[in-house]
């Protein structure tokens, strides 16, 4: 191990050429170092029985180079490391690297007045907070005409309040924003001791002919300083002399090589110092030179080369290593025996017996001396151990194959028929041991003889307690609870009663019986039940011998210790309660062996707690009751792609406005409480959006999307592993409305509305006028159309009337024609008849010349006078043919009376013969009259006389 560390040491030297040990160690020195390490382990190994929790951070976790050269903490609890990559920041949740302009290593850091001063290789300057709390670097090297220094190994504050940057070449003071070169302090390192600045090769030391290179100077008392050299030991300086601090144990520190030293704050009056070595980790010594503790790679430190150390405000010791970063809980009340000492089996039981701890595990039984750390396996048991207990001053082990007893440092089996869970002295008979086995209960006498199974109960008996009156209560994880009364002969149970959900238990499964000050309690799935003897029922209770419990989850462990402190373990909490307060130990949650949780009381202050990997020893009186108040920081806020670094605490009130188009906001928050930092939890609440707080969780970020415009307040609170609450940190912000809902937009909307309103009025007026014109035009058109329709209807009606009149007229004409024809026929017939009579009378007259016949003939002639008939005929004819004669005369005035008569009869479409009979003339006379008519009418040969007359 030391050779590997030596190799690492030379890697540092050749890489940076500034490591203090500039000569390779010889093999002889290396072997001597190994020898002294072993010797020291023997000499002060008794001081190593307490191993605090060591939390290691590897480079892949903090995402920077492995080496860290300086460490500080600001007033908000944030830790800073001088890293090979630059300034490395850790707030408890997030790591951030801030490189220097020349990308050099940060060798030294000083925090003062919210400013972080840094020294690198050829670079000095400081980081300050911008308006948005982002760290911004200000280079002071820019003020120099020439860079005349290399590595700045120290930054100290002088008595005048200035900041001094120290290198091996030159010193500079920065004060009042002015960088000044000051007289150089010779030596590689510069220290402030009270009001003095002393370098590692200061003239004050040379006055005593002391030329040993010094790594650190610490005040040991008002009169004495401690001078820590690299590899020459530790010296006392009292202003009068310098002498070596002689102490055999310190030789191991000397050979390990001292690289860094810091004083430690402790609760006592004795001063302590932490010494970081080159090859063997961290040593803690007191003011008398006694090594109190030693932490190296063997017991949990990430690396044995310690380049820097810092004790934070919670007394955690941070170590910047050659490869990684380690945090040691120096004053932890808990010592862990697990991976840090290569002991990691699951622990089920423990017992202190004859100055040794016996640890029951899944791999057998291991033994550790009272003040040692090494665990040796005890022979006789190779597998699962359930319980270790003492009876009759003998050490017994209940295990997977039976029951064994320790004899001559070997466990001898006394029962092997079945596995044994536990053993308890029988209350009613101190000479008998009641053991619970895989098949039931058995008894063991004081000669280690084991009885048969006690009859009456044949189920596995893992968890049981005893009460008075021979009552044995046993719980079965998947059935319920049994109450057994042991008979007088102890061979059977006289009474066995079974209890499950029907008897008041919240569930029939996962019930565990516990005995608290002679009373029975059951840890159930949903709280604690107490047995009511009068009702023979179980009842839910939150009061256990004056201790109140509000835990309604699965209760796995319940016990009252000898100091009347109540220990209770549930799914959510692990608490120790007394009359004054509660102590919460939730860092153990999830680390117990599930279903086999146990706490072993060694004395009123010390308790052994079994874990899945190893075990822990808890010293209750060591708990720090003066812890600083917790503070939750809002570390960053991301709005869109912009990240704002805030570090806002509960003492600060911040408000900002966020554009609506970037209304997705992410809060990152942290609690810079580094004890059990993996167990820090948070809850948050966005006032104005959410109704209540979120559930507690380890999640340290929250994103809100699509928030409406309005005012919001983001509240966040944290709690540590002990359920101590921080103050509430608040960040108020306002989501600006989108442009279309902004004040300007509303004014614009008002203007647009008014404009639109006016435009609407004008438009409506215009439209009303247009519609009025349209309606008037439409009305006019409708009236015209109506008139047209009416006219059309009238015309149609008139036409219909005309048609009807015409039809009527036609009917009348037809009727007249018929009458006219009838008259004409009557005339014709009359004339024909009279002519026939006349002809016969004429013959008689001619023969007789009878005068009387003559008179008759004369009468007949008078009766056949055509002219007389014509007058009547023409009247009727004009009625039928609408003044035909006038039209005919008007058109053909030269027509004679006879011509007119012929035309009339032709109009009636009478034949020539019929016309002749009517006119009492011959047919030839009719034809001649027709001929004359054609001539008078000027008809051509092709024209038809009848058509011509019909057209009139």
VENVENJO-V838198 format. One record per residue. N is the residue number from 0. PSI is psi in whole degrees, -180 to 180 (999 if undefined). Layout:
BEGIN
n->N psi->PSI
n->N psi->PSI
END
This chain:
BEGIN
n->0 psi->-46
n->1 psi->-33
n->2 psi->-42
n->3 psi->-42
n->4 psi->-36
n->5 psi->-40
n->6 psi->-42
n->7 psi->-38
n->8 psi->-45
n->9 psi->-29
n->10 psi->-43
n->11 psi->-44
n->12 psi->-46
n->13 psi->-24
n->14 psi->-46
n->15 psi->-13
n->16 psi->26
n->17 psi->2
n->18 psi->139
n->19 psi->-33
n->20 psi->101
n->21 psi->-3
n->22 psi->139
n->23 psi->144
n->24 psi->136
n->25 psi->162
n->26 psi->-34
n->27 psi->-45
n->28 psi->-37
n->29 psi->-46
n->30 psi->-37
n->31 psi->-39
n->32 psi->-43
n->33 psi->-44
n->34 psi->-45
n->35 psi->-32
n->36 psi->-45
n->37 psi->-42
n->38 psi->-44
n->39 psi->-38
n->40 psi->-37
n->41 psi->-40
n->42 psi->-44
n->43 psi->21
n->44 psi->-25
n->45 psi->-20
n->46 psi->-4
n->47 psi->14
n->48 psi->-22
n->49 psi->115
n->50 psi->104
n->51 psi->170
n->52 psi->127
n->53 psi->123
n->54 psi->121
n->55 psi->143
n->56 psi->121
n->57 psi->164
n->58 psi->-29
n->59 psi->-15
n->60 psi->-44
n->61 psi->-2
n->62 psi->52
n->63 psi->177
n->64 psi->158
n->65 psi->-30
n->66 psi->136
n->67 psi->129
n->68 psi->-15
n->69 psi->154
n->70 psi->137
n->71 psi->170
n->72 psi->136
n->73 psi->-179
n->74 psi->-5
n->75 psi->2
n->76 psi->0
n->77 psi->137
n->78 psi->140
n->79 psi->141
n->80 psi->138
n->81 psi->107
n->82 psi->162
n->83 psi->-25
n->84 psi->-10
n->85 psi->-153
n->86 psi->119
n->87 psi->127
n->88 psi->139
n->89 psi->125
n->90 psi->11
n->91 psi->-21
n->92 psi->-40
n->93 psi->143
n->94 psi->136
n->95 psi->135
n->96 psi->135
n->97 psi->100
n->98 psi->155
n->99 psi->160
n->100 psi->-38
n->101 psi->11
n->102 psi->26
n->103 psi->173
n->104 psi->143
n->105 psi->110
n->106 psi->-31
n->107 psi->152
n->108 psi->144
n->109 psi->129
n->110 psi->128
n->111 psi->125
n->112 psi->53
n->113 psi->20
n->114 psi->138
n->115 psi->109
n->116 psi->137
n->117 psi->148
n->118 psi->131
n->119 psi->-154
n->120 psi->107
n->121 psi->27
n->122 psi->130
n->123 psi->153
n->124 psi->-162
n->125 psi->154
n->126 psi->134
n->127 psi->169
n->128 psi->129
n->129 psi->-178
n->130 psi->-33
n->131 psi->17
n->132 psi->15
n->133 psi->138
n->134 psi->127
n->135 psi->138
n->136 psi->139
n->137 psi->114
n->138 psi->131
n->139 psi->-15
n->140 psi->-23
n->141 psi->-21
n->142 psi->-7
n->143 psi->140
n->144 psi->-28
n->145 psi->137
n->146 psi->101
n->147 psi->38
n->148 psi->163
n->149 psi->-110
n->150 psi->131
n->151 psi->101
n->152 psi->-21
n->153 psi->144
n->154 psi->120
n->155 psi->160
n->156 psi->128
n->157 psi->177
n->158 psi->-20
n->159 psi->4
n->160 psi->4
n->161 psi->166
n->162 psi->126
n->163 psi->124
n->164 psi->123
n->165 psi->129
n->166 psi->174
n->167 psi->-17
n->168 psi->-45
n->169 psi->163
n->170 psi->144
n->171 psi->141
n->172 psi->134
n->173 psi->117
n->174 psi->134
n->175 psi->41
n->176 psi->19
n->177 psi->131
n->178 psi->124
n->179 psi->136
n->180 psi->129
n->181 psi->166
n->182 psi->138
n->183 psi->137
n->184 psi->115
n->185 psi->146
n->186 psi->162
n->187 psi->-30
n->188 psi->152
n->189 psi->134
n->190 psi->147
n->191 psi->118
n->192 psi->108
n->193 psi->-116
n->194 psi->5
n->195 psi->149
n->196 psi->117
n->197 psi->129
n->198 psi->170
n->199 psi->-14
n->200 psi->43
n->201 psi->152
n->202 psi->-27
n->203 psi->-34
n->204 psi->-36
n->205 psi->-22
n->206 psi->-24
n->207 psi->19
n->208 psi->38
n->209 psi->111
n->210 psi->25
n->211 psi->125
n->212 psi->131
n->213 psi->135
n->214 psi->-28
n->215 psi->150
n->216 psi->126
n->217 psi->146
n->218 psi->120
n->219 psi->-33
n->220 psi->-178
n->221 psi->-25
n->222 psi->-13
n->223 psi->138
n->224 psi->151
n->225 psi->126
n->226 psi->117
n->227 psi->116
n->228 psi->171
n->229 psi->-55
n->230 psi->18
n->231 psi->8
n->232 psi->-164
n->233 psi->141
n->234 psi->152
n->235 psi->135
n->236 psi->123
n->237 psi->27
n->238 psi->-10
n->239 psi->-34
n->240 psi->163
n->241 psi->124
n->242 psi->153
n->243 psi->140
n->244 psi->102
n->245 psi->121
n->246 psi->125
n->247 psi->-41
n->248 psi->-27
n->249 psi->-14
n->250 psi->-34
n->251 psi->-42
n->252 psi->-42
n->253 psi->-45
n->254 psi->-24
n->255 psi->-22
n->256 psi->113
n->257 psi->129
n->258 psi->-38
n->259 psi->146
n->260 psi->136
n->261 psi->149
n->262 psi->152
n->263 psi->143
n->264 psi->125
n->265 psi->166
n->266 psi->-18
n->267 psi->-175
n->268 psi->-13
n->269 psi->130
n->270 psi->146
n->271 psi->153
n->272 psi->142
n->273 psi->127
n->274 psi->118
n->275 psi->125
n->276 psi->171
n->277 psi->-34
n->278 psi->-6
n->279 psi->36
n->280 psi->-144
n->281 psi->133
n->282 psi->138
n->283 psi->121
n->284 psi->158
n->285 psi->-178
n->286 psi->-12
n->287 psi->2
n->288 psi->8
n->289 psi->131
n->290 psi->117
n->291 psi->-42
n->292 psi->157
n->293 psi->126
n->294 psi->123
n->295 psi->-169
n->296 psi->-27
n->297 psi->-30
n->298 psi->26
n->299 psi->-18
n->300 psi->145
n->301 psi->-29
n->302 psi->153
n->303 psi->-11
n->304 psi->113
n->305 psi->110
n->306 psi->-27
n->307 psi->154
n->308 psi->155
n->309 psi->134
n->310 psi->117
n->311 psi->-179
n->312 psi->-15
n->313 psi->15
n->314 psi->22
n->315 psi->137
n->316 psi->114
n->317 psi->135
n->318 psi->118
n->319 psi->119
n->320 psi->171
n->321 psi->-24
n->322 psi->86
n->323 psi->-176
n->324 psi->136
n->325 psi->148
n->326 psi->123
n->327 psi->127
n->328 psi->85
n->329 psi->-47
n->330 psi->35
n->331 psi->139
n->332 psi->-3
n->333 psi->130
n->334 psi->134
n->335 psi->137
n->336 psi->91
n->337 psi->-127
n->338 psi->-27
n->339 psi->-16
n->340 psi->25
n->341 psi->40
n->342 psi->104
n->343 psi->29
n->344 psi->165
n->345 psi->132
n->346 psi->127
n->347 psi->-21
n->348 psi->160
n->349 psi->151
n->350 psi->134
n->351 psi->126
n->352 psi->117
n->353 psi->58
n->354 psi->14
n->355 psi->149
n->356 psi->129
n->357 psi->123
n->358 psi->119
n->359 psi->124
n->360 psi->-178
n->361 psi->0
n->362 psi->16
n->363 psi->-159
n->364 psi->134
n->365 psi->151
n->366 psi->137
n->367 psi->137
n->368 psi->161
n->369 psi->-38
n->370 psi->19
n->371 psi->178
n->372 psi->-15
n->373 psi->138
n->374 psi->126
n->375 psi->136
n->376 psi->134
n->377 psi->132
n->378 psi->155
n->379 psi->-25
n->380 psi->127
n->381 psi->-10
n->382 psi->-145
n->383 psi->126
n->384 psi->135
n->385 psi->-41
n->386 psi->140
n->387 psi->130
n->388 psi->164
n->389 psi->135
n->390 psi->130
n->391 psi->40
n->392 psi->26
n->393 psi->150
n->394 psi->120
n->395 psi->151
n->396 psi->122
n->397 psi->126
n->398 psi->-175
n->399 psi->-22
n->400 psi->6
n->401 psi->-138
n->402 psi->134
n->403 psi->158
n->404 psi->146
n->405 psi->124
n->406 psi->125
n->407 psi->43
n->408 psi->23
n->409 psi->139
n->410 psi->122
n->411 psi->132
n->412 psi->138
n->413 psi->-10
n->414 psi->128
n->415 psi->13
n->416 psi->-38
n->417 psi->168
n->418 psi->150
n->419 psi->131
n->420 psi->-48
n->421 psi->163
n->422 psi->136
n->423 psi->143
n->424 psi->131
n->425 psi->126
n->426 psi->-35
n->427 psi->-7
n->428 psi->100
n->429 psi->-13
n->430 psi->5
n->431 psi->145
n->432 psi->123
n->433 psi->120
n->434 psi->140
n->435 psi->123
n->436 psi->-179
n->437 psi->-16
n->438 psi->-6
n->439 psi->-149
n->440 psi->147
n->441 psi->165
n->442 psi->145
n->443 psi->129
n->444 psi->178
n->445 psi->-1
n->446 psi->14
n->447 psi->27
n->448 psi->134
n->449 psi->131
n->450 psi->176
n->451 psi->171
n->452 psi->131
n->453 psi->122
n->454 psi->150
n->455 psi->-19
n->456 psi->119
n->457 psi->42
n->458 psi->160
n->459 psi->137
n->460 psi->82
n->461 psi->-47
n->462 psi->118
n->463 psi->156
n->464 psi->165
n->465 psi->138
n->466 psi->178
n->467 psi->169
n->468 psi->34
n->469 psi->22
n->470 psi->129
n->471 psi->120
n->472 psi->131
n->473 psi->138
n->474 psi->138
n->475 psi->127
n->476 psi->-26
n->477 psi->7
n->478 psi->-59
n->479 psi->-146
n->480 psi->138
n->481 psi->139
n->482 psi->120
n->483 psi->135
n->484 psi->119
n->485 psi->133
n->486 psi->168
n->487 psi->-37
n->488 psi->-2
n->489 psi->20
n->490 psi->-13
n->491 psi->172
n->492 psi->121
n->493 psi->-27
n->494 psi->134
n->495 psi->117
n->496 psi->144
n->497 psi->137
n->498 psi->135
n->499 psi->-150
n->500 psi->-32
n->501 psi->-10
n->502 psi->22
n->503 psi->-10
n->504 psi->142
n->505 psi->-29
n->506 psi->160
n->507 psi->-5
n->508 psi->161
n->509 psi->47
n->510 psi->136
n->511 psi->129
n->512 psi->138
n->513 psi->151
n->514 psi->118
n->515 psi->108
n->516 psi->55
n->517 psi->17
n->518 psi->149
n->519 psi->131
n->520 psi->152
n->521 psi->123
n->522 psi->113
n->523 psi->-180
n->524 psi->-29
n->525 psi->52
n->526 psi->-156
n->527 psi->138
n->528 psi->144
n->529 psi->142
n->530 psi->127
n->531 psi->106
n->532 psi->-35
n->533 psi->-40
n->534 psi->-11
n->535 psi->44
n->536 psi->160
n->537 psi->143
n->538 psi->140
n->539 psi->135
n->540 psi->152
n->541 psi->13
n->542 psi->118
n->543 psi->99
n->544 psi->43
n->545 psi->-5
n->546 psi->130
n->547 psi->141
n->548 psi->130
n->549 psi->9
n->550 psi->122
n->551 psi->18
n->552 psi->-172
n->553 psi->118
n->554 psi->118
n->555 psi->-23
n->556 psi->137
n->557 psi->123
n->558 psi->144
n->559 psi->122
n->560 psi->-179
n->561 psi->-15
n->562 psi->17
n->563 psi->38
n->564 psi->133
n->565 psi->121
n->566 psi->127
n->567 psi->131
n->568 psi->129
n->569 psi->-173
n->570 psi->-27
n->571 psi->-33
n->572 psi->151
n->573 psi->108
n->574 psi->152
n->575 psi->120
n->576 psi->140
n->577 psi->-170
n->578 psi->-20
n->579 psi->-45
n->580 psi->179
n->581 psi->139
n->582 psi->122
n->583 psi->129
n->584 psi->54
n->585 psi->-9
n->586 psi->-15
n->587 psi->-17
n->588 psi->131
n->589 psi->-8
n->590 psi->-9
n->591 psi->160
n->592 psi->114
n->593 psi->127
n->594 psi->-11
n->595 psi->38
n->596 psi->137
n->597 psi->152
n->598 psi->125
n->599 psi->121
n->600 psi->119
n->601 psi->-43
n->602 psi->-174
n->603 psi->-12
n->604 psi->-23
n->605 psi->133
n->606 psi->142
n->607 psi->133
n->608 psi->122
n->609 psi->139
n->610 psi->168
n->611 psi->-34
n->612 psi->100
n->613 psi->-154
n->614 psi->171
n->615 psi->151
n->616 psi->121
n->617 psi->128
n->618 psi->103
n->619 psi->-40
n->620 psi->-13
n->621 psi->-4
n->622 psi->133
n->623 psi->116
n->624 psi->6
n->625 psi->35
n->626 psi->148
n->627 psi->151
n->628 psi->143
n->629 psi->148
n->630 psi->131
n->631 psi->130
n->632 psi->135
n->633 psi->104
n->634 psi->-48
n->635 psi->155
n->636 psi->128
n->637 psi->120
n->638 psi->111
n->639 psi->-126
n->640 psi->1
n->641 psi->128
n->642 psi->126
n->643 psi->124
n->644 psi->120
n->645 psi->-56
n->646 psi->38
n->647 psi->130
n->648 psi->180
n->649 psi->-17
n->650 psi->-8
n->651 psi->142
n->652 psi->123
n->653 psi->144
n->654 psi->141
n->655 psi->165
n->656 psi->136
n->657 psi->131
n->658 psi->149
n->659 psi->-33
n->660 psi->-1
n->661 psi->43
n->662 psi->26
n->663 psi->121
n->664 psi->134
n->665 psi->126
n->666 psi->132
n->667 psi->132
n->668 psi->162
n->669 psi->162
n->670 psi->105
n->671 psi->54
n->672 psi->113
n->673 psi->-4
n->674 psi->121
n->675 psi->48
n->676 psi->-22
n->677 psi->-11
n->678 psi->3
n->679 psi->137
n->680 psi->159
n->681 psi->153
n->682 psi->154
n->683 psi->167
n->684 psi->122
n->685 psi->101
n->686 psi->130
n->687 psi->-9
n->688 psi->-44
n->689 psi->158
n->690 psi->-25
n->691 psi->175
n->692 psi->152
n->693 psi->173
n->694 psi->155
n->695 psi->138
n->696 psi->167
n->697 psi->-3
n->698 psi->127
n->699 psi->28
n->700 psi->149
n->701 psi->133
n->702 psi->135
n->703 psi->133
n->704 psi->153
n->705 psi->43
n->706 psi->140
n->707 psi->163
n->708 psi->149
n->709 psi->-178
n->710 psi->135
n->711 psi->156
n->712 psi->121
n->713 psi->120
n->714 psi->135
n->715 psi->143
n->716 psi->150
n->717 psi->164
n->718 psi->151
n->719 psi->-171
n->720 psi->-24
n->721 psi->14
n->722 psi->17
n->723 psi->132
n->724 psi->144
n->725 psi->170
n->726 psi->160
n->727 psi->126
n->728 psi->134
n->729 psi->137
n->730 psi->117
n->731 psi->141
n->732 psi->162
n->733 psi->127
n->734 psi->115
n->735 psi->145
n->736 psi->157
n->737 psi->161
n->738 psi->-31
n->739 psi->-1
n->740 psi->19
n->741 psi->170
n->742 psi->-44
n->743 psi->-42
n->744 psi->-39
n->745 psi->-38
n->746 psi->-44
n->747 psi->-42
n->748 psi->-40
n->749 psi->-46
n->750 psi->-46
n->751 psi->-39
n->752 psi->-47
n->753 psi->-44
n->754 psi->-44
n->755 psi->-38
n->756 psi->-48
n->757 psi->-44
n->758 psi->-40
n->759 psi->-43
n->760 psi->-49
n->761 psi->-43
n->762 psi->-43
n->763 psi->-39
n->764 psi->-48
n->765 psi->-44
n->766 psi->-37
n->767 psi->-45
n->768 psi->-45
n->769 psi->-41
n->770 psi->-35
n->771 psi->-46
n->772 psi->-43
n->773 psi->-43
n->774 psi->-41
n->775 psi->-46
n->776 psi->-42
n->777 psi->-41
n->778 psi->-44
n->779 psi->-47
n->780 psi->-40
n->781 psi->-40
n->782 psi->-43
n->783 psi->-43
n->784 psi->-40
n->785 psi->-44
n->786 psi->-43
n->787 psi->-45
n->788 psi->-43
n->789 psi->-44
n->790 psi->-43
n->791 psi->-43
n->792 psi->-41
n->793 psi->-46
n->794 psi->-45
n->795 psi->-42
n->796 psi->-43
n->797 psi->-43
n->798 psi->-40
n->799 psi->-42
n->800 psi->-45
n->801 psi->-44
n->802 psi->-45
n->803 psi->-41
n->804 psi->-42
n->805 psi->-44
n->806 psi->-41
n->807 psi->-44
n->808 psi->-42
n->809 psi->-41
n->810 psi->-45
n->811 psi->-42
n->812 psi->-46
n->813 psi->-42
n->814 psi->-43
n->815 psi->-43
n->816 psi->-42
n->817 psi->-42
n->818 psi->-43
n->819 psi->-43
n->820 psi->-40
n->821 psi->-41
n->822 psi->-45
n->823 psi->-44
n->824 psi->-38
n->825 psi->-41
n->826 psi->-45
n->827 psi->-46
n->828 psi->-41
n->829 psi->-48
n->830 psi->-41
n->831 psi->-43
n->832 psi->-44
n->833 psi->-36
n->834 psi->-40
n->835 psi->-42
n->836 psi->-42
n->837 psi->-44
n->838 psi->-41
n->839 psi->-39
n->840 psi->-36
n->841 psi->-39
n->842 psi->-42
n->843 psi->-37
n->844 psi->-42
n->845 psi->-29
n->846 psi->-33
n->847 psi->-21
n->848 psi->41
n->849 psi->128
n->850 psi->-34
n->851 psi->-36
n->852 psi->-37
n->853 psi->-41
n->854 psi->-39
n->855 psi->-44
n->856 psi->-42
n->857 psi->-42
n->858 psi->-40
n->859 psi->-41
n->860 psi->-41
n->861 psi->-40
n->862 psi->-29
n->863 psi->23
n->864 psi->112
n->865 psi->-34
n->866 psi->-39
n->867 psi->-43
n->868 psi->-35
n->869 psi->-41
n->870 psi->-48
n->871 psi->-39
n->872 psi->-43
n->873 psi->-35
n->874 psi->-50
n->875 psi->-39
n->876 psi->-44
n->877 psi->-34
n->878 psi->-35
n->879 psi->-45
n->880 psi->28
n->881 psi->68
n->882 psi->46
n->883 psi->-40
n->884 psi->-39
n->885 psi->-44
n->886 psi->-39
n->887 psi->-45
n->888 psi->-36
n->889 psi->-31
n->890 psi->-37
n->891 psi->83
n->892 psi->-23
n->893 psi->-1
n->894 psi->140
n->895 psi->173
n->896 psi->-43
n->897 psi->-39
n->898 psi->-41
n->899 psi->-41
n->900 psi->-45
n->901 psi->-44
n->902 psi->-39
n->903 psi->-45
n->904 psi->-32
n->905 psi->-38
n->906 psi->-34
n->907 psi->5
n->908 psi->40
n->909 psi->149
n->910 psi->168
n->911 psi->-40
n->912 psi->-44
n->913 psi->-38
n->914 psi->-41
n->915 psi->-44
n->916 psi->-39
n->917 psi->-43
n->918 psi->-2
n->919 psi->42
n->920 psi->-178
n->921 psi->165
n->922 psi->-36
n->923 psi->-40
n->924 psi->-36
n->925 psi->-43
n->926 psi->-40
n->927 psi->-39
n->928 psi->-36
n->929 psi->-38
n->930 psi->-45
n->931 psi->-36
n->932 psi->-42
n->933 psi->-40
n->934 psi->-45
n->935 psi->-30
n->936 psi->2
n->937 psi->45
n->938 psi->138
n->939 psi->175
n->940 psi->-32
n->941 psi->-23
n->942 psi->146
n->943 psi->132
n->944 psi->-43
n->945 psi->-44
n->946 psi->-38
n->947 psi->-44
n->948 psi->-38
n->949 psi->-26
n->950 psi->-12
n->951 psi->999
END
